Amino acid sequence: MPTCAVVMKFGGTSMEDAAAIRRMAAIVADRAAERPVVVVSAMAKVTDQLAELAQAALKGDQETAGGLLAGLRERHLATLAQLAGDGETAAAIEHLLGELGDLVRGIAAVGELTGRTQDAVMSFGERLSPLLARVALRQAGVRAQPVDARQVIVTDEQFTHARPLYAESQRQVEERLMPLLADGATPLLGGFLAGTRQGVGTTLGRGGSDFSAAILGALLGAQRIEIWTDVDGMLTADPRVCPGARRIKAISFQEAAELAYFGAKVLHPATLLPAMHSGVPVWVLNSRAWLPGPPDGARTGTRIATRAPRTQAPFKCISCKRRIVVVDVVSTRMLQAHGFLKAIWDVFAEQRCPVDMVSTSEVSVSLTIADTRALPEIADALGKFADVRCEGRKAILCLVGENLRDTPGLAGQVFAALGELNVRMISQGASEINIGMVVDDDDVPEAMRRLHERFFSDLDAAVFA
């Protein structure tokens, strides 16, 4: 058996209260023989409250900041009491919240919130939750040993969305985690957190706890990574929109990565990269529907791996990315002139703005973006050599499956299912496993229902539950 067979990540809803934390501990105890490494997120909604706290401090809103701090203190200490925690843990929680209070007062005093300081504020959720998790784990018979993730996952200095440095992180994993595992302890880390070579705290971006688990799973050579959340796995569509959505038993890394990028909320888009490169399978599981024993695609969760069973249906899932903007760039001055596309991409690269979909012609380019914070600067820069028009209230619908390349006439079937609904842009073939289209945001629910009814009414039992 490898030193660590499984890395287990528990999201905010799996850490939301004392009952959820006890359930988390029972799940880990069930895996104890596999020498797990456990990664926990902040309690549900705490990260949002910390972001609000940072903004209140920046604005000098002492009343809001004080209320948020008091709420965080009350919630964590009340949960600890429900877990029958000890005085030492209570003192550790008080100490961390005192440190957070000092930081908030410092932000208010200087009237500035840098990326480094924002990361410091946002770190407290994942620094507090392992304290609660340790109490429940030890009560469940698990010898949990908290480890500061900021000393294990090493990143660059790109605060708020730092990038891991794998060679340095590998050395820290071998130095700080391997001895604990060899001694029979269960390392317990907060997700989302990392640190620079100099030891300055960073974060991996919102949703980064999944990323933390994947990084650790890859570096430890784990047999699998388990992402514990509040849904039964990856579904064929959002069940709130399509009540007939079905669970996908198995899906490939490529398919899952496309879905994650184009709006599927179950996974963070970056999560799959370390697992994909190392070949470690990822399971998405529901902590509220836990069954003892290792995961089994026939009865629970979704398995994501390098290879997945093929299905008779062309698609495995529909996802959507809402509230996007379409940017049209037109310049007759660039007719038969080289460098038009480069000039456009240079603008978006300078503003660090990702582009989702692209449609081009000789003198025009239409593209979509989700991050509109730099849109005024982008429009000004593009306006120096082209006419620019922006359309908001759009969405990208993405149908994903590995059978696309083998199914002739598929785009025609998609358009026929959508009927009179207007499609603003369409993309097929870039990755060979997805068809993407831009529609009005208001049309998303109806479009998803029509597509799901057309393509997911008769499914293979080997692939879909």
N, C-alpha and C positions, 0 to 999 in steps of 0.2 A: 504494500500500500504506500502511495506517496505520502510525504509529510502532511499534506493537507488535501483531503479528497473533495471538499466542498467549501466554497465561499458563499455565505448566506447574507443577502441584503434585505432589510426590512424597511419599508417606506413609512411615511408619516402616518398613514391610516393604520398601519400595523403597530404603531407606537402611540396611538392617539390618547389612550387612557390606561388605567391600571389593568382592566380586563384584557385589553389588547396586548399589553406588555407581558402579562402572565402567559397568554397564548403564544407569544413569540418565544418565551423561555421554554415552554413545553415542546415547541417545534425544534428548537436547538438541542434540547436534551435528547430528543428522538434521533438526532444525527450525531450524538456525542462520540460514537465509535469511529466516525469518519474524520475525526480531528478537524472540526469546522473552524473557519475564521468568520466572525460575525461583524457586519457593517450595519449601523443603524442611522436612520435619518432623524431630523428633529421631529418632535411631536407635531401632529397635523396642525397646520396654519401658523405655527410658530415662525417659520421663515418669512411669511408675509408680514407678521407683526413686527419682526425685526427690521424689515425694509421700511415699514411705516414709522418705526421708532427713529431710524436714522434720518428720515426726512423731517420729522417733527423737531429733532434736535437741530438740524440745519436751519430750520425756520425760526428757531428760538421759541417754539411752542412748548413751554414747560409743562403745561397742564396735560396735554396729550401724551407727552413723553413720560411723565410721571405715572399716568394711568396705565400706559402700556407696560412699564417696568413692574408696577404693582401686580398687574394681571399675570405676567410671566412668573413672578415669584409665587403668587398664590397657586397657580396651576401646577407648577412643578412640585412644590412642597405638599400640596394636597394629594397629588398622585403618589408621592413618596410615602405619605402617611397611609394611604390605602394599600400600598404594597408592604406595609409594616417595616419600613426602612429604618435604618439606624441613625444615631445622632451624628456620626462621622460623615455620612452621605449628606445629611441636611446641612452640615457646616460647609461642605464642599459646594453645594448648590448656592448657599448664601454668599460664599466667597466669589463665585463666578458672577453672580448677579451684582455684587458690589463692584467688581471690575467693569462690568457692562455699564453700570451707572456712572462710574468715573469717565469712561470713554464717551458716553453721551454728553456729559457736561463739558468735556473738552471740545466736542464738535460744536456745541452751542456757543462756547466762548470764542472760538476762532472764526465761526461762521463759514466753515469749509468742510467739504466731504470728499476726500480723494478716493480713488479706487482702492488704495491700500487700507484706508480707514473703513471704507464700506465693507471690505472683506473681513476686517476685524469684528465689526458689528454682527455681520451675518454668520460668523463662525459659532456664536454662542448657542444656537439651537442644537447643533451637532456636538457641542462640548457638554451640554447639559444632559442630553438623552442617554448617553452611555452610563451616566451615574445611576439613572433609574433602571436601565437594562441590567446592570451588574447585580443589583439587589434581587431582581426576579430570577436571573439566571442562577445565582448562588442558592436561592431557595429551591430551585428545580434540580439542584445537584450538579450544576455545571460550574467548574472552576474558571470563571471568567476573569480575564486580566485586561483591564483597560489599557489601551495604547494610544498615544496622541498621534492621530493621522498626519498632523503637520510635520512630524518627524520621520514619516515613512514614505509618503508619496511626494517626490521632489518635482518641482515645476519651474518654468521660467518666471519672469516677473510681470507677466501680463495679468494684472490684478482684475478680479471679478470673473475672468474666464481663462484661467491659466492653463498652459499646456504641459502635460507630464514629460519629464526627462527620464526615460526608461532605464538607462544604464545606472544612473544615480539611485533611482528608486529600487532597482534590483538589489543594490548593495545594502540599502536600509532594510529591505524585507528580510534579507539573509541575516542581518545583524540583530534586528529587533523582533521579528516574528518567528523565525525558525527555532531559536532556542526555547521559546514558550511552547511551541507545538511539540518539540522533542521532549519537553518536560510534562506533557499531558495537559497543559493549560489551554484555554480557548481565548485567543486574542479577540478583543472587542474594540472596534474603532468607530468613530463618527464618520459618516460619509461626507462627500462634498468638500472636505477639507484637505489642504496640502500645504506645502511650504517651499520657499526658495532655497537655494544652496546655502544662503546666509541665515536660514531659519526664520525668515519673515513669513507670516501666515498668508496663504492665498486660498482662493476657492476655484472649483472646477466649473462654475456656472450653475444656474438653477437646474435642478434635476440631476446634479452631478454625483449624487450618492450611487446611482446605477453605474456611473462611470468609475467611481472608486472601486466598486466590487469587481468590475471587469478587469481593471488594471491589476488588482491584487490576485484575481483568479489566474490571469495570464502569467504574472511574475512567479506565483507559487506553483505553477504547473498543475492546478487543480483538475479533478476529473469533471467537475461541472460547477456552474455558477447558478445560484437560485435567487431570483428576484421575487420577493414576497410583497404582494400588494393587496388590493381589495376587489380584484376582478378575477374571473376564473382562468385567465390566460388571454391570448390574443383572439379576437373575434372577427368574424367576416365583415362586420360593420359596427358602428356605434349603436348599441341596443336601445338607446333613448330615441334614436331616429328610426331604426329598423328593428321592431320588436322580435322579428324572426331571426336575428343574428345568431350564428352558430360558432361554437368554439373550434379553433384550428388546433388539431393535435400536434402537428409538426409542420415546420416552415423553415426555409433556408435562411442563412445569414443575409444573403442579398435581398431576398424578399422582405425580410423583417426590417432591414436598414432603410429600404425605400419607404416602407410604411411609417417608420419612426420619423423620418425626415419630413414626410408629407402629412404630418398631423396626428398620427396615432399616438395617444397619450400614455400608453402603457409603458413605453420605454423612452429614455432619453436618447436622442439621435446619435450621440457619440458613444453610447454604451457598448455597441457591438464591435467597435473597431479592435480593441485589444483581444477580445474573445475570438473574433474572426481571424486575426493574424496568427493566433496561437492554436486555433482549432478547438478551444474549450467550449462545449455546448452550454447554452443558457436555457434555463427553465423559468417561465413566468408562472407564478403560482398564487393562489388566493389563501391568505392566512386565515380568513374567516371560514373557509371551507376545508381546513386542513384535515388530512387523513394520515394516520401514522404510517411510517415506511417510506422508502424512496419514491420519488415521483414516477408516475406511470401515465404515459400519454393516453392510454385507453380510458382512464378514469379521472384524470385531473391535469390541469395546466397545459401549457404549450411548450414544446421542445424546439429550440432554435439551434440548428447545427449546419455544418458545411453542406451536407446533402440532406434532402428531405424527399419523402415519397412524392411522385408525380400524381396529379389528379386529372380526371377526365374533364373537369371544368376548366375553362381558360384562366380564371382568376381565383385567387385565394382570399382576397380582402379588398374592401373599399375604404379609403381614408380621405380626410379633407383637411385642408389648411385654410382657415378662414381669415377674414380681415386683411386681405392682401391688396396691393396697389399695382395696377398695370401702368407701366411707363412706356409711352410711344416716343421713339426718337426718329425724326425724319430730316434728311438733308439732301436736297437735290444737288448741292454743291459737291457732294462726295460721289456723284455718279462716275463709275469706272475708276475711282481713285482708291488706291490701297491705303490701309491704315484706319479706315472708318471704325471697324470693330475694335481695334486696339485702343483707339481714342476713347471709345465708350467704356471698355473694361478698365482702362486706367482710372477713370473717374470713380467707378464703383470700388476699385481696389484702394484708392486713396482714402475713401470714406469708410473702408472696412464694412461694406454693405453686401451681404450675400445675395445672389440672384437665384431664383428657383427655376423659372422656365424662360425659354427664349424662342422667338420666332423672327426670322430675318428675311429680307429681300435685298435688292441692289442698293437701295438708298434709305431703307427704314429698318428699324429693329423694335420689336415689342418684347418687353420682359416684365417679370413680376418680382416684387420684393415684399417681404413681410415686415422688415425692420425699417420704419419710415422716419426714424429720428433725424437722419441726415438728408432727408428728401429735399429740403430747400437748397442746401449746398449742392446736392447732386444736380438739381434742375438748373441752377445758375451755371455750373461748370459745363453741362451739356449744351446749354443755350448759347455758348460761345461759338459752336460750330453746327448746331442743328435746332430744329423746332421741337419742342418738348410738350407733350400732353400727358397728364396723369389722370387715371380713373380709379377711384376708390370703391369700397363696398363690393369687392370681388372675392372669389374663393377658388382654390384649386381642388378639383376632385381627382383622385389618383386610384386607378385600378391596377392591382399588382398580381402577377402570376408568372410562373416559368413556362407556361404553355402558349404564351402570346405568339412567339416566333413560329409555332407550328399550326396556328389557327388562321386560315385565310379569311378575309372579309370581316375581321373582328371590329375594326373601326366603324364599318357600316352598321354592324349590329348595335354598337354602343349608341350611335346617333339615332338609330331607329327606336331604341328604348327611351331616349330622352325626348323624342317627339318634338313638340314646338318649343321646348326650352332652349334659350339662346346659348351657344357656345362661343366664347370670345376668342379663345386660342386653343390649340390642341398640340400635343407632343407625343410622338410614339417612335420608339426605336433607339433613343439615346442609350438606354441601359438594357434594352431588349426584354425587360420584364415589367414595364409599366406603360400604361396609357394615362396621360395627364391632360386635363382640360380645365380651362378657366370659365367659370359661370358667375352669374350674379350671386352675391352672398345670400340674398333672400330665396334663391331657387335651390339652395343646397339640400334642405330636407326632402323636397319632392324629387330632386334628381337622384339622391341616394336611394330612396325607396324604389323608384323605377328600375334603377340598375340592379339593386339587390334582388328584386322580384324576377328580373330577367335572367340573371346569371347565377343565382344561388338558391334556386328552388329545388334542384335535384343534385345532391352532393354525395361524394364518395365517403362511405363509412370509415375507410382506412385513414382518411385525412381530416375529416370533420366529425365532431361529436354531435 
